[in-house]
Amino acid sequence: MKLAYLAPEIPALSATFVYNEILALTELGHEIIPFSVHKPIMPATDQHLDELRSKVIYLYAMPKKTVFFSHLKLLTKKPIHYIKALSECMKDMFQVNILSRDARGLFYRFFYAAKLAQDLVDNDIQHLHVHFAHVPTDIAMYASMLSGIPFSVTAHANDIFERGLLLDKKVERSGFFATISDFNRHYIQQTYQVDPGKLEIIRCGVDSRVFTRKSSIALSDPVRIGVVGRLVEKKGIDTLISALAILHTQFSDFKVEIAGSGPLEEELKQQVNQLALTDKVVFLGPLPHDQVVKFVTGLDLFVLPCKKDKQGDMDGIPVVLMEAMMVGTAVISSKISGIPELVINEQTGMLIEPDNSEQLAAAMLELIKDEASRTTLIRNAEKKVQQEFAQDINARRLQTLFTETIGRF
């Protein structure tokens, strides 16, 4: 198949699952043209992405004159498609309040959708797939109407929990609408009253050829605890730091490495200072994805105590949990969103209630002290990821859905 992919930023350090999915589908023999709304603020720098990076078309970087000419071409060559798409956009704008910022945003995205639509037609694209159900899907659904080429979506987290504008219409207009967890699927169906037959579950996958089982799961001396993620509220890094202070009163032979950057970095560093943990905790800054495998492999415990932030946003199923589980590092996370579908408490990892530092400290201490339990969790975790979250399995599922969707249009 000849496919197009659209995401907010390609290739972005914070969304490795997007470009890994593109690479996996390319390996299956499909030709893919990648489109990105923006140029990445924090781009992924892995060398094996050079070819992909050279192909990305950045929509919002296009001169407005070029985009305007795309409108003229489409109006001339596909007048019925164009008039219908413009009519649907206007209806959408009235639905969200024609005078609102949301309405202006929809029209702005319709404007750039013409450039995407023209490129889809010029390159004989058969299907367009989008990651994230907010801005990129706004662009994609209008580009689909303008071009007559079907589109599908993979939704993740804040794009449905916080930014679900017109989500019912996006599901209706898509060839299929996928999301990463059963939790999300149920949330979308119940909140937006959509056709459940349109909803699919496609996991974000891990490449088992890259994330391979480490040779030994014996604990380091000192015990190495770590986490990778943006330093934002929903990751729960503050909960981890509070739990470390509790753990330190019962077990002191550990080191903690926090990889990532974000708006809470200084606040979290102050918390470490206030709790007198500066000799235990180090902040590594952002970690290139090609170094993640080495980092999580070297850890004894990977701890990501996610929670819901003040705006209601929360993680879906963080890919880095899968990566840690795949290499044989024991994981601890929270009972929130779709995480329990991956980290099954006391089977494939340990789960705590969100924002509960006492539970987290107890879980870390248990995994440090109980080698037999840790070994069992690690073995079960690797099997779970291999069976359900492996990248090749989910790439083939997408391939099947693309084929079926193209066949209907």
Salt bridges, closest charged atoms under 4 A:
GLU21 OE2 - HIS131 NE2 2.83
GLU27 OE1 - ARG209 NH1 3.11
GLU31 OE2 - LYS2 NZ 3.91
ASP50 OD1 - ARG53 NH1 2.80
GLU51 OE2 - LYS55 NZ 3.46
GLU88 OE2 - LYS91 NZ 3.48
GLU88 OE1 - ARG173 NH2 3.11
ASP92 OD2 - ARG173 NH1 2.86
ASP119 OD1 - LYS115 NZ 3.07
ASP138 OD2 - ARG109 NE 2.69
ASP138 OD1 - LYS170 NZ 2.74
GLU200 OE1 - ARG397 NH2 3.72
ASP207 OD1 - ARG209 NE 3.00
GLU233 OE2 - LYS310 NZ 3.32
ASP238 OD2 - LYS307 NZ 2.88
GLU257 OE1 - ARG224 NH2 2.60
GLU265 OE2 - LYS269 NZ 3.13
ASP313 OD2 - LYS234 NZ 3.18
ASP315 OD1 - LYS234 NZ 3.88
ASP315 OD2 - LYS235 NZ 2.90
GLU323 OE2 - HIS289 NE2 2.96
GLU341 OE1 - ARG203 NH1 2.91
GLU353 OE2 - LYS335 NZ 3.62
ASP355 OD1 - LYS307 NZ 3.38
GLU382 OE1 - ARG213 NH1 2.64
GLU388 OE2 - ARG203 NH2 2.52
GLU388 OE1 - LYS384 NZ 2.84
ASP392 OD2 - ARG396 NH1 3.78
